[in-house]
Amino acid sequence: MPGNYGPVSDDEKTWSLMAYVGQFLVGAIAPAIVYVGKARSPFVRRHAVQGLNMGIAAIAVWFVAGLLSLAVEVLIWVPLLFTAAVMFFLVFAARAANRGEFRRVPPAVAWPLLKK
């Protein structure tokens, strides 16, 4: 776990978890809400930023690959495979957040657009 956060409260674990699990319902809006509303804690901020980076990356891949797939139909598989990878790492990071830990998601999935 990079960084020492000290003891992590249940409230911080819950909000960190929501940065990931909320994406299954409302996409990148969930980590944005967590980042704006509860990012006073370094633990929550780090999870919210990583979740938001994953959400922004997914939106960008869907937009660009969707447009390119109009010209080359086989490219429709790119956003579908990327979404599968994002879902895997959302669960991976959410489990760590629920345990009070931080697990870094590969930069290929969570583009480092926002800094922790």
Summary of the structure (lengths in Angstrom):
residues: 116
radius of gyration: 14.7
end to end distance: 13.9
largest distance: 52.2
contacts: 361
relative contact order: 0.18
helix: 69%
strand: 0%
